[in-house]
Amino acid sequence: MSKSQVVSYVDAGIYFKLIEFGSKNGFKTLSTVVNHILKEYFSGLDQQEQAVSNLNKVIQHYEKVNMELKSQIEHLKLDKGVEK
């Protein structure tokens, strides 16, 4: 896999946090630290988007079920002559 170069200037506090993170997690270069953090970040976004999509499907399903139940209740009321 080919890699593209990204140049960034970060605040000193961020730089030292990157160095500390790399040291604690056994990364040998700052480049691998940044690559790992970005992979994790974007992977999390993909998972979040998938979760939102799945929840929207569940919501749509139960909205449909709710409408069907309301319709059935109305038909039962009409069959029994119950007024609204």
N, C-alpha and C positions, 0 to 999 in steps of 0.2 A: 504494500500500500504506500503510495507516495504521500508525502506530507507537505503542507504549505507553510510558509513562514508567516508568523504574525509578530509584529513588533509593538510593544506596549510600554508606556511609561506609567508606573503606578506610584502611589504615595509610599513613603518610607515604611509606614506602619503595615501596609499590605505586603510589601516586599518581605519584611521580616516575618510576617505570618506565613508566607509561602515557604520561606526557608525553614521555619520551625516545623511546618506541616510535613515538608519533605524529609526532614531529619527524623521526625517521629515515626514516619511510615516507610522508611527505607528507600526513598527515591534518591537516585544518584545525581540527577540534574534538575535544575529549575524548570527546564522544558518539559520533563516527564511529570513534574508536579502540576504544572499548569494544564497539560494535556489531560491528566487524570481528573482534575477538578472540573474541567469543562465537559468531559465525557459524562461524569456523574450528574452534573447539572442538567445537561440536555437529555440524558436518559430519564431523569426525574420528570422533566417536562413532558416527554413522550408518554410516560406512564400516567401522568396526571391527565393528559388529554384523552387517553384511552379510558381512564376511570370516569371522566366526565361524560364521554360518549356512551359508555355502558349505563351510567345512571340515567341519562336522558332516554335511552331505550326502555329502561324499567319504568320511568315516569310515564312515557307514552303508553306503555302497555296497561298500566293501572288507570290511566285516564280513560282509556277505551273500556276497560272492565267497569269502571265507575259509571260511564255513560250507559253501558248495556244494563247494568243493575237498575239504574234510575228508570230506564225504559221499561224494564220488567215490572218494577213497582207500579208505574203508571198504568200498565196494562192490567195488573192485578186489581188496582183501585177501580178501574173502569168495569172490570168483570164483576166486581162486588157492588158496584154502584156507589162507591165512596166518592164524595166531592172533595175538591182541593181546599 
